[in-house]
Amino acid sequence: MTNHDAMLASPEAAADLLGRLPDLEQALAFYHRHLASRTAIDLSVAENILVFEHSMQKKVFEDIKLIPETSIKYSASAGTPKLREQVADLLTLALGATVEGDDVFGVAGVSSALECVAFALKGRDPVGPPLKDGDLVLLPAPYWQGFNWSFEERPKLKCVPVNLPTTGPDRYRLTLAQIKQAYRDQTTPDRAPRLLVLTNPHNPLGVNYSRALLEEIYTWVLNETDMHIISDEIYCHSQLDSSTTKFTSALALDAYREQPDRVHVVWGFAKDFGLSGFRTGFVVSQNTAVRRAMLGSDDPSEATHPLPWFTPFDSLKTYVIGELLSAPADGPTSELYTTYAMREYSKLLSASFRTVRAALDAAGIEYVHHEGDNAAQFFWLDLTKYLGKRPDHSHEEDAGPMSLGAHGLDPDEERLFDYLRAKPTEVSLLPGGVMHNSVPGYFRLCYTARQPEEVRAAVQRVGKALGQLK
Ligand SMILES: Cc1ncc(COP(=O)(O)O)c(C=O)c1O
């Protein structure tokens, strides 16, 4: 019997394991997979089923039959040169800047790509002094909680949220002034922050940063500080057709062209292509210390093994992703499937966004979105006005949902989260507290986690449940 079967055979064991999963997003994914009722809908986890169901399954996966023998042996742990070239071509299209295969390094997931960059910057000659244990990483907050795992757990850096304003006309808007202020606040006579991490498009806010803002930030950071910048562009293809603030990659900035050495971009197939379980990640960097870390070094004075050896872009990934990257689109064009799929994805995403937005508006659920902004895969719901409220008498009381363990949330935010998770609503949203939001009451809804009609139904259930709070 596999572990998986054992868990399904024993709900007690599954419930026990659930209580011990440290990350709430992962706990929710596990709960919905193994324990929740069939009617429960999980919109908390950042997943994307749109492209797979639309075309990928039929056009790519149904044709992948057997893993060839050549793909069951060791292969280059940062990806084969061919695969790195193919990913460079894909990213050249997506990022609007030429990416060389030689500057692309594969690894098992973007989480690992981030960790590899952190380790590389702690090694020899990263351009500027190497980072040390306890060095500070600035992150506009809210931010994806996994940055803490990637930078703190093993590289021993320390994440510092740069809290975006949560009120006023500029709420949740990033400015250079906020970064400068955080940098100053965190600087002491013997230490200054060493890393700035920008997620573009943003998770959970969904926005693209404007080219002007990015030029301003990069110019200041690269000229006035010795910080490195990691630009996490994992959602770069997740673009609404209504977005007027167009996506600009770090690699397309003038500031980057002038000083490329301290800028590192990461991307992977988990989000835009919905292949989260594959764990694929790439670092794009021209920095020689990053290159040395990713490919290893035979320099006798400091021979090192490639970091991705331990979390590799292994032969299975190389085979399947290689097939995906070389599949042709159907029809008379000589276009690649990936080009077709990402164009279609933007249409699917835009249609889903419109459906779900209309449902949120109809249900009177507030969210943070400025016309013309991108949304990537998310709505950032503002449920602050429901904090501390209780269901009125017409609401059927339920025993409450299964506990997911302690996650240090604000008690009112947690109560609201559990209320929506309980019968009869049974919709999971990700509480903002998980993502280091500075005030309680905000929740992330991932609208690509299910087909639009199902998300619409979930939103209606949430709207009804909120309406019963007094
Ligand atoms: C901004 C961001 N970066 C990285 C990741 C993790 O990517 P992976 O699953 O490839 O490790 C996520 C996943 O939610 C994310 O939102």
PDBQT file of the ligand as one rigid body, heavy atoms in Angstrom, charges set to zero:
ROOT
HETATM    1  C1  LIG A 501       5.700  34.490  -6.494  1.00  0.00    +0.000 C 
HETATM    2  C2  LIG A 501       5.953  33.004  -6.434  1.00  0.00    +0.000 A 
HETATM    3  N1  LIG A 501       7.202  32.548  -6.598  1.00  0.00    +0.000 NA
HETATM    4  C3  LIG A 501       7.468  31.238  -6.527  1.00  0.00    +0.000 A 
HETATM    5  C4  LIG A 501       6.475  30.315  -6.283  1.00  0.00    +0.000 A 
HETATM    6  C5  LIG A 501       6.818  28.862  -6.136  1.00  0.00    +0.000 C 
HETATM    7  O1  LIG A 501       7.124  28.277  -7.344  1.00  0.00    +0.000 OA
HETATM    8  P1  LIG A 501       7.452  26.720  -7.402  1.00  0.00    +0.000 P 
HETATM    9  O2  LIG A 501       6.187  25.995  -7.133  1.00  0.00    +0.000 OA
HETATM   10  O3  LIG A 501       7.944  26.543  -8.812  1.00  0.00    +0.000 OA
HETATM   11  O4  LIG A 501       8.489  26.448  -6.384  1.00  0.00    +0.000 OA
HETATM   12  C6  LIG A 501       5.163  30.746  -6.093  1.00  0.00    +0.000 A 
HETATM   13  C7  LIG A 501       4.100  29.789  -5.774  1.00  0.00    +0.000 C 
HETATM   14  O5  LIG A 501       3.034  30.112  -5.310  1.00  0.00    +0.000 OA
HETATM   15  C8  LIG A 501       4.897  32.128  -6.184  1.00  0.00    +0.000 A 
HETATM   16  O6  LIG A 501       3.657  32.601  -6.025  1.00  0.00    +0.000 OA
ENDROOT
TORSDOF 0
